[in-house]
Amino acid sequence: MTRFTKQAGIALVSAFAAMAALPAAARADAMADLVAAAKKEGALTVIALPHDWCGYGDVIAAFKAKYPGIAINELNPDAGSADELEAIKANKGNTGPQAPDVIDVGLAFGPAAREQGLIQPYKVASWDEIPASVKDADGYWYGDYYGVMAFGVNKDLVPAAPTSWTDLLKKDYAHAVALTGDPRASAQAILAVMSAGLAQGAKPGEEAGKKGLEYFAALNKAGNFVPVIAKSGTLAQGQTPIIIGWDYNLLAWRDGLKGNPPMDVVVPKAGALAGVYVQAISAYAPHPNAAKLWMEFLYSDAGQAAWLAGYCHPVRFGPMAKAGKFPKAVLDKLPPQEAYDGATFPTLAEQAANKAAVTAGWDGVVGASVK
């Protein structure tokens, strides 16, 4: 596979770091150069992108259609955020198909990846429309989308859906409640614990993490917690009739099941938590230009609209909605806006404190090995 020289790569990074400030014609020229460089590399390796997560199946298909000649290699779609960082570490000198070019991880994992030297800076053309609170000022990582924590319920097995975290402790839900990942490694599961803590009146951060651990210990002691990594299949089969996860995943699973079984998606009344994920490019990316082109696509109007069609609120939702750039049919399929109103958006520091409390305390406090 042909690789650019180091000097050429540096030149491209410099050119695209300033793309947003260029006149339209200059931006088009710079974009054409990036497309040519990416096609010369001929491939892109992604990781942890299930096709029913944020509509990634359609996102990947749209990228392939727009840029024929760039093959996409998909690694471990069920990997957690920690697994993604480990994949970069394990493949630092590997230019083959096991080395990820790009990652999509929970907010708390972005700074960790930078501190460990695992990612490289790059600013997309729409950089200015990404809120400063969810991006690294130097461009090492940047928010991509968000959702709220919710309950997915198999209505055949659970006719009376729980509406609160307190409800989940009832004996009606024995052997029924599961998470979508291991709380020691999955950003989604780690933030589910925080959401439970918020519902107990705790403050975001370490306090919510510890209160959330106490909650899951009680859920486990009650016999309601199922230590299985839950998916749409486990819900449909009855192994995990109630799943705690991001609304966008649950809504996509509901659509995929097509009523067999019927599925409810409920945002709990208390403890509503919104979680932001972030994108980054591996510092050791075998295909750095294809990685940059992937980022430009994701943060374009088309990429952002594709995420929203997959029930994820894209990071440019505010300005794009104001400009009327989202199809009404897509907006109408989302839960009522009040489901998102009042949700807690934990800061980076709060997420880091929660993550530390949950990952360090899960085994000792809850004692359930999620597999």
Secondary structure, DSSP 8 states (H G I E B T S, - for coil): -----HHHHHHHHHHHHTGGGS-HHHHHHHHHHHHHHHHHH-EEEEES--TTSTTHHHHHHHHHHHSTT-EEEEE-TT--HHHHHHHHHHTTT--STTS-SEEEEETTHHHHHHHTT-EE----TTGGGS-GGGB-TTSS-EEEEEEEEEEEEETTT-SS---STTGGGSGGGTT-EEESS-TTT-HHHHHHHHHHHHHTT--TTHHHHHHHHHHHHHHHHTT-B--S---HHHHHHTSSSEEEEEHHHHHHHHHHHTTSS-EEEE--SS--BEEEEEEEEETT-SSHHHHHHHHHHHTSHHHHHHHHHTT-EETTHHHHHHTT-S-HHHHHTS--GGGTTT-B---HHHHHHHHHHHHHHIIIII-----
